[in-house]
Amino acid sequence: MANPLLLPFEIKKEKSKDEFIVRDHPSTVIETPSIFNYVDLPDTSYILDLPSETINSGGLSAIQLETIIYSCQRHEQKLSDDSRAGFLIGDGAGVGKGRVAAGVILENFIRGRKKSIWFSISTDLKYDAERDLRDIGCADKIAVHAVNKLKNSTARTVVTESTKEGVIFCTYSDLINELSSSAKRLLCLEQLLKWCGPNFDGVIVFDECHFTDDINFSGSTNKKKIELAVLQLQNKLPNARIVYISTTAVSEPHSMASMVRLGLWGQDTPFKDFGQFLENVKNFGAIAGDMIAMEMRQRGSYVNRQLSFKDVTYQVVDICQLPKFMRSYNNSTKLWLHLQQSFTEAAELMDLGQKTQKIMWTFFWSAHHRFFRCLCISAKVTHAVKLASEAIKRGESVVIGLQSTGEAYTLQKIPDDGIAMPNFVSTAKIIMQSLVEKHFPASDNLQLLADARNNKRTVGGKRKSVRKTAGTSKKKKNELTDDFSCDEIIDSSYVSAPIFDYHSDSADSKLKDEEADEDRRIKLEKASVIRQGLLEKIEELGTVLPPNWIDQLIDEFGGSENVAEISSRKGRLVQKINGMVQYEQRSEKDIPLEFINIRERERFMNGEKKIAIVSAAASCGISLHADRRAKNQSRRIYISLELPNSAELALQQFGCIHRSNQAKAPEFIFLVPELAGERRSALIVANRLQFLGASIKNQSSDEGSTKLEETSEYDSAVVDAMNVIMGQKSPVVPVPADYKDIRAALAEVGVIPNVVPLVKVGKFVPDILNRISGIPVDHQATLLQYFNGVRSKISNRGKTERHNCMTILDLHLHNKCTHRRNVILKVTSKNTFDSAKIYLHEIEVDSGMDWKTAEEKWLPKSRQAKEGIYFSKEGFYGKRDIIIVRSTEIVGGGAKGDLKYTVIRPSTGVQLLPQSLAEITKKYIPQISLPKLAKIEPKWLWDFHYNASKNVCIHDYWLNTKTKNHNKGPEECQEGLRSCATYKILAGSIFLLWKEIESIIRESNPQWKMQIARVLVDSSKIVGIVIPDNCESHLIAFLTK
């Protein structure tokens, strides 16, 4: 039975003496169109105890109340290990996940559970939590306490000793910090457990919980402290009511490792641990997220909604590079090639072993990618400033989005005494310089890093402490660990290899020999000379490399007084009146650093500043939209200088300006220079926006179709083009004139190795594009044009090739008629915590279309000109054909475009390719054009053709042909026949039984490929596994056990 609180807008329900008015959400919200919406949420039985003023005020909308109900209902259930079941909120940015979390906390507070914990990624979000509680009218009842009031103070204090009730707000990093206690220093985790007590049954909110991912469950090593602390907290408090909040977790299953309360793995499940669960998920390929979501949705443990992007517009703006930038870019590619040759020479000179060389080249190519990524960002700065200035003149507000700030590299070049510098620091230059200084084979720092890692070996079950190397200052030791990529990019199997790894088995004895020492000294001197030469060349190139992009943007806009910087940076470089550049802290006289982002947000929302620069680290959960409650309600223009790796992360960051209760919908601008990889990133995000309802904004009226190419098409084009250049395939379009020069350039950056394998679509496409960024700009532009030429030729093929990834069979695709013939089996599991249901459906799919469907869906209600019923011009043997014609699209754009029409036939349904009216009227004529045709009953003629096409081909019907080619038999003519296929679909909770089902199917069908299908039957949505007929009985026997 539906819960009364889920009834539509302004439906009233009497409960005791209170009257409830449930209000609609202030913005249009949609459920993401995917297969997981083909299963229904379970019925609700939980009755909310929220006060009438909270509901009647509209502080919680209908969909938010629905989520609270399902969350609380899920918390009433127990998993097999007797821990309380958890709930995952997967709503997109701006829907109001924070208010839902506040509503769950209030509901439990009213029921006597007075203590709650709220985890998030930033201390700034504590004030957002307070705002959410205030907006639902309970700020005076429920206080929010930061777990560490004096975060930046030396004497740390803790609130758990004095707080008896309310919400403890804690960041994930705070969770593993030590906090002072009256008796002794305890980890924050320990103090939280002490505050909760062993029988704690209150709410714990894990906001943005996908940041606690990458837990290695295969062993006891490499487990990060934060992830372990999150797991330990849940294990120690089995009765806690867990609410996970993550927009991206389901689409990236590897980030679900800490979500143990969802019941997807563990006791009484097919998967012993998360590792087995993740391995099983890989079987589903691209639809893995949908399958997980579908399983959780029918359990009632997951919701996923997005704000509609209906009124949102976006642009993909191509940027032409300035000659000065092109020269510096091309000079950079030459120097990187010289660096590569020098690293190779030094590695041979020092006789480095294979393992050590792998470490060295990992650092090299990582720096290579970061360097050219910096140049790609800098290439957009000038155009971004121009677009932003134009928007400000129009009375709009601008948000510029970034992923990285480059601060770590800037700080390396800031003088200790704080004296001014003549120029801004170039992040790209420091990346290249750091590589040579730290990781060149003659580098002491590289040796120290290797020694430190070698000494982290386990002896007798205990870890040796890392020895301090004489002469290494504290500053230098910190520099060794500042490079964020060190721990991430070195393969763990190679970290113990010594840097100077000579091949001889008696290396130690040789080093003791005076001759060997002298030989090594000479080699080191030669390598040092090479390194010094490289540093001099880098210094020379650095004079023309662009500065840090954030510092440049702020300077171009007239200084920090005009720009609200919302980032993780502690300081910035500022150009003084005398032209010198000096480093300044972002904190202000009366505003400490930890509050500066909050103050900058207020300045932007109040209209004091019309430009905001937001980094990825600071964008989560913040509101910069045209809020109806804010003073600055001007339209927001989001200019993306740097996009993340996935569309889901991009949407989450875009949520800072596209949120509920906004006065004006925003516009997004993606700047795309003619550089490899940039267009692909923009396509991924732009297609996602279009999928959610956003419309593309044309630069001019003659640009043609607004439809973007699919990312899969672009990837296929890249792969085909690369295989042609490698000589692995014949070209589908002529190769560029400078093809040999491009091939040579690709070989220099390692894209074309000596032994050339056939490249396939997959994760390698981004890697290829990253490497291509290291070749000259003109070669990149030629390659991108060639990619587009290939794409236009293979777009149809690209859509059908799925490269061994599982896809969804759409049984009602192209408007085929579907009928449910029977429900063969319905079983309910006897699981104590989840009564999952499984159904075996028999579905008939008709390639034709009956008259009822044609009349309801396709026959125009108002007889418009040139649409409606058409008959064939001439009757053969007294017979006429009948079709329905509907206008479909404008080709070419503008009012003068060619109108196309869709044709619907009784025997084959909707025709895939639209036709022009001239093509249709060659053989057909509208019914309304001749009086004698008006006497023909369309339904009778339609039914006649529909029934006749069941068994009679088009030749037998029209020509009365009874030749051997059209007789019944294995090679009978199929043209014009209306096919009716029958499918057995196993639907319901199939995810956890996937292995068993696959085993049963392949026992009788060894070559069978597991296939997911979806179908809409009589307004009911069904999604499940296609089951072969010959294993139906075995499957039924297994399921009924």
C-alpha positions, 0 to 999 in steps of 0.5 A: 500500500502506498504511503499517504505522504507520497501522494501528489502535490497538496493532497491532504491527509488527516493524522490525529489532529495534524493536517499534512500538506505534502508539497512538490519539489521546487525543481523538476526532478527525473529518474535517470533513464536506465534499466534499473528503473524497470524494477519497482521500489517495494511497497512502504509500511513505515509511517513518519513521525515528523512534525506537521510544521516541517512537512507543511512548510515545504522544507521537505518535498514529496520526493525527499519525504519518499527517500526518508521513508525508504531509508527509515524502512530499510533501517528496520531490517537486519542483515544475516550477521545481525547488523542493521541494514543501510541505505544508499542515496544516489541522487544527483547534485542539487536534488537535496541529499543534505536535507534528506540526511537532516530529515532522517536525523530529525525523524530518529531524534523525535523517536528518542535517538538523540545522537547522530554522526555526520561525516563529510569531506570538508569542514566547510560542509559543517555549515551546510549541515547546519543550514539543512537542519535549519531549513527543516525547522529543527536547528533549535532542537539539534545542534551540530558540533565539529569534532575538533573545534580548534582544528588549526590550534596546537592544543586540540580539544574534543567535543565528545566529552561535553556533548550529550546529544545532537550531531557530531560533524567529522571529516574523514581525515579527522577520523584518524587524527589524535585528539586530546582527552582529559586522561590521554590522547585518543584517536577520533575514532576511539572517542566517537565510539566512546561517545556512542556507546556499544548499543548505539542505534542512532544515525551515521551519515557517510556523505560523499562516501565514494572518497573512501574507496580502493580498499584492497581486500586480498590481504592485510597490506596497503589498507589505508587508515581512513577506509579501515576506520570507516569499516571499524566504526561500522563493525563496532556499531552494528545497530547504527542506522547507516545512510550512505550518500554518493552520486557516483558509487554505483557507476564506479563499483570499486568505490563501494568497498566501505558500504558493507551495510547494503548486504550485497556481500558477506554472510548468506550472500553468494560473495564472501567479501567485496573482492568476490563481489567486484569480480562478479560485477566485471562480468556485466561490463558497461551495464554493471552499475545498472545491474547493482542499482536494479538489485538495490532498488527492488530491495528498497535500499537505493534511490537515484534521481537527477535534476532535470536539465530541460532549461539548461543550455551548453556549448562546445566551443572550439579554440584556435591556438595563438601563434605564440602558444603554438611555438611554445607548445612545439618547443616543449614537444622537442624538449620532451623528446630530448629528455626521453633520449637523455633518460635512455642514455643515462639509463644505459650509462648507469646500467640500470636493471629492468625493474629500475628502468620501469620505475624511472619510465613510470615517473617520466610518462606520468610527468609527461602527461601532467605537463601537457595537461597543464598546457591544455588548461593554459590554452583555454585561459585567454578565451575563458577571460574573454567569454567571462568578461562578455557574460559580466557585461550582460549582467550574468555571473561566471563560475570557472571550474577546475580539477587541479590548482598546481599549488604543490608545484608553486610552493616548491619555488616560493622563497623561504624569506618571502621576497618578491619574484620577477614573474609568476611561477609556471606549473608546467616548468616545475613539473619538468624540472622536478622530474629531472631533479628527482628522478633522473638516473644521476639524482641523489633524491631518486636514490634516497627515495629507493633507499627509503622504500627498500628499508620498508621491509618486514623482518620477523613480523615487524616493520623496520623504521626508515633510516635517515640519510645523513645530510638530508634536511627536513625540507628536502625530506618533505620534497621527496613525498610532495610528488602526489604520484609517487605512491600511486604510480609505482607498481608495488612489485618494484618498489623494493628494487634498488635504483642502481640495479647492476646486472652482475650478481656480485655487485656489492663486491665490485662496489668495494673494489677501487676500480669499480668505485672509480668507474661508478664515479665517472659514470655519475659525473657524466650523468650529472653533466647530462642532467645539468644540461637538461636543467639549463634547457628547461630554464630557457624554455620556462621563460615562454611557458604559461604561468599557473592558470589560477594566478593568471586568471585572477590577475587577468580579472583585476585581482582577488578583489574581483574574484571569489576563489573557492579552492584548497589553496593556502595562498596565491601569487599576486603581482604588485604595482612595481610589477614584481610577484609575491606570495600571499596567504589567502586568509584575511585579517579577520577571516582565518584560512578555514573560513575563507572559502565560506566567506568567498561563497557569501561574497559571490552569492551576495553579488559582491563578486561576479566571478568565482573560480572553483576547484574540484576539491572545494566544489562538492556540496556547495551552492553557487546557483541563482538561488531565489533566496540569495541577493545575486540571482543572475544567470550562472555561466559555467566555463570549464577549463578542466573536466574530470575523467567521468561524466558522473563526477562532472555532473556532481561538480556542475551541481554547484550552479544547477540546484533546486530552487534556482531563479534561472537555469545555467549555461555550461561552456566547454572549451576545446582546443585542437589538442588530443583528448580534449574533445573526447572529454567534452563529448562525454560530458556534453552527451550526458547533459543532452541525455538529461534534457539540456539543449545545445546552444549553436554559435550560428544558425547555419551550423547544421544539426545539433546532435553530437557524436557518441563517445563510442563512435569517437573511440572507434574512430580513434582506434581505426585511425591508429590501426591504419597509421600502424599499418594494421588495417586498410584505410576507410578514408584517405590518410593525411598527406603528412602521414609518415611524419605523423607516424614518426612523431607517434613512434617518438612518444611511444604510441607505435612500438617496435612490435605493433599489436592491433589496438582495440577500443577500451581503456587504452583510448584515453592513454593513446590520446594522452601520449598524442598530446606530446606531438606538435600541434599541427600534427595533432590538428591533422590527426583530429581531422582524420579521426573525424573523417573516419568517424563519419564513415564508421558511425553506423558500425561503431554503434553495433560493435560493443567489443565484448562488453555486455549490452542490453537487448531492447525487445520493444526497440523500434516500437515493436509490439510486445505481449506477455503470454504467461508468467511461468514462475514466481518465487520469493526467497526465504532470506531473513533480511530481504524477501527478494522476488524472481519471475520467469516471464514468457514474452512474445515480440511481434515485428509487425503492428496491430491496428490498435497500437497503430491507431493509439500511437501513430495515427494523427489525432488531427488530420494534418496535411500530408500525414495520416493513412496512405493507400497504394496508387494501384491495386494488384489483383484487386489488392491495395497496400496501406501505410501510416505516414507521420512527419519526423524531423527537419534535416538541414536546420532552419525553416527551409529544411527538408521535412522527413516522414516515418512510415508504419506498415502492418507487417513490419511496424515502424520503418527505421529510415525516414523518407521524403514525401516525394519518395512516398508519393511515388507509390502511395496516395493519401486516403483523403485525396480521392473520394473512392479511397475514403470508402475503404475502411482502414481498420479492415485493410490494416487487419487483413495485411497484418494477419496475412503477413503471418504466413505469406511472403510478399511475393505470394501475396502480391503476385500469387507466385508459387515457385520453388523459391517461395515454397515452405521449407528451410529456404523459404522466402522471408520478405514481408513476413511478420515474425513473432519471436518468443522469449523467456525472461528471468526477472527480479533479484537476478544479480546475486544468483548470476553465477548459478543461473549462468552455470545452469544455462551453459550446462546445456548451452556451452557457447551461450552468451548471457544476455540482459533484455528489457521490454515494456509490456502493457505499461509494465517494465520488465528487465532480466536474463534471456533463458534458452528453452532447453534449460527452462525445467532445470532452472525452475527446479533450482529456483523452487528449492 
